[in-house]
C-alpha cells in the first residue's frame, strides 16, 4: 500500500512513463478529425470545471464513470480535491492522441496556478453514438521540464 504523497507521486510518474512507452510501441495515430473531437471533450470538461459547472463536467465522463461516482456534485468535489491542477489549470498543451482498441490516450501538459508542471494522461472511449467520453485520468508531476 502506498502511504506517503511522495511515494504516490513517484509511483504515478513511473506508471505514466511505462504506459507512455507501451502506448508508443502499440498505439496508432488518430485521424485529425477524431483527434479534434477528443481534445474538444477534454476542453469541455476543463471549461466546465473552470466555472464550477458540475453537470457539464460530469457529462464528459463515460456512463460507467458517472455510475461509479454517482452525482455531478460528487464528481466536482473529487476533481477539486484530488486533481487541483485539472480543476484550475493555468495552461494546457495537448500532445497527439493515440488510438488503441477503441480507446484513446491523450497526454496533456498542465501548468497549475503556481507554475508547477504536470502530465495528465486522459483515457477516452468512443460511445455508441460516436462521441468520445473520458473514462479516466492519471496525473503526475512533470519532472522533464523546468518550471
C-alpha positions in Angstrom: 0.0 0.0 0.0 1.3 3.5 -0.9 1.3 5.6 2.2 3.1 8.9 1.5 2.3 11.6 -1.1 5.9 11.5 -2.3 5.7 7.7 -2.8 2.4 8.0 -4.6 3.7 10.7 -6.9 6.8 8.5 -7.7 4.5 5.6 -8.5 2.3 7.7 -10.8 5.4 9.1 -12.6 6.7 5.5 -13.2 3.3 4.3 -14.3 2.9 7.2 -16.7 6.4 6.6 -18.2 5.8 2.9 -18.5 2.3 3.4 -20.0 3.7 6.1 -22.4 6.4 3.7 -23.6 3.9 0.9 -24.1 1.5 3.2 -25.9 4.1 4.3 -28.4 5.0 0.7 -29.1 1.4 -0.5 -29.8 -0.8 2.5 -30.4 -1.8 4.0 -33.7 -2.3 7.7 -34.6 -5.8 9.0 -34.6 -7.3 10.9 -37.6 -7.2 14.7 -37.3 -11.0 14.8 -37.2 -11.2 12.3 -34.3 -8.2 13.9 -32.5 -10.0 17.3 -32.6 -13.1 15.6 -31.1 -11.0 14.0 -28.3 -9.4 17.4 -27.5 -12.8 19.1 -27.5 -14.2 16.7 -24.9 -11.3 17.5 -22.6 -11.6 21.2 -23.3 -15.3 21.0 -22.5 -14.5 19.3 -19.2 -11.8 21.9 -18.3 -14.1 24.8 -19.3 -16.9 23.4 -17.2 -14.6 22.9 -14.2 -13.3 26.5 -14.6 -16.8 27.8 -13.8 -17.8 25.0 -11.4 -20.4 23.7 -13.8 -20.7 20.2 -12.2 -23.3 19.0 -14.7 -21.4 19.8 -17.8 -18.1 18.5 -16.4 -19.8 15.3 -15.3 -21.4 14.9 -18.8 -17.9 14.5 -20.4 -17.4 11.2 -18.4 -18.4 7.8 -19.6 -21.6 6.3 -18.3 -19.6 3.8 -16.3 -17.7 6.6 -14.6 -20.8 8.6 -13.9 -22.4 5.5 -12.4 -19.4 4.8 -10.2 -19.2 8.4 -8.9 -22.9 8.8 -8.5 -23.5 12.5 -9.0 -22.2 15.6 -10.6 -21.5 17.3 -7.3 -19.5 14.3 -6.0 -17.6 14.4 -9.3 -16.8 18.1 -8.9 -15.8 17.6 -5.3 -13.5 14.7 -6.3 -11.8 16.7 -9.0 -11.4 19.8 -6.8 -9.8 17.8 -4.0 -7.7 15.1 -5.9 -6.9 17.0 -9.1 -6.5 20.7 -8.4 -4.2 21.1 -11.4 -7.0 19.8 -13.7 -9.7 21.7 -11.7 -7.9 25.1 -12.3 -5.1 24.8 -14.9 -3.2 27.9 -15.7 -2.1 26.5 -19.1 -2.6 23.3 -21.1 -0.7 21.8 -24.0 -2.1 18.8 -25.9 0.1 16.1 -27.4 -1.0 14.0 -30.3 -3.6 11.4 -29.1 -3.0 7.7 -29.7 -5.7 5.1 -30.6 -5.8 1.6 -29.3 -8.7 -0.9 -29.5 -11.5 1.7 -29.5 -9.9 3.8 -26.7 -7.7 6.9 -26.9 -5.0 8.1 -24.7 -4.5 11.8 -24.7 -1.4 13.3 -23.0 -1.9 16.8 -21.7 0.9 19.0 -20.2 -0.6 21.2 -17.5 0.8 24.2 -15.6 -1.0 24.9 -12.4 -1.6 28.3 -10.8 1.8 28.0 -9.0 3.5 27.4 -12.4 4.2 23.8 -11.5 4.3 21.4 -14.4 2.1 18.2 -14.6 1.4 15.5 -17.1 -2.2 14.3 -17.3 -3.0 11.1 -19.2 -6.7 11.1 -20.2 -8.3 7.8 -21.3 -11.3 8.2 -23.6 -13.8 5.8 -25.0 -15.9 6.2 -28.1 -19.6 5.7 -27.3 -22.3 4.0 -29.5 -23.3 7.5 -30.8 -19.7 8.0 -31.9 -19.0 10.7 -29.3 -15.9 10.5 -27.0 -16.2 10.4 -23.3 -13.5 10.5 -20.6 -13.1 7.1 -18.8 -10.1 8.1 -16.6 -7.2 10.4 -15.9 -3.8 9.8 -14.3 -1.8 12.8 -13.2 1.9 13.0 -12.3 4.3 15.8 -11.8 6.3 16.6 -14.9 9.9 16.3 -13.9 11.1 16.5 -17.5 10.7 20.3 -18.0 11.9 23.2 -15.9 9.1 25.3 -14.3 
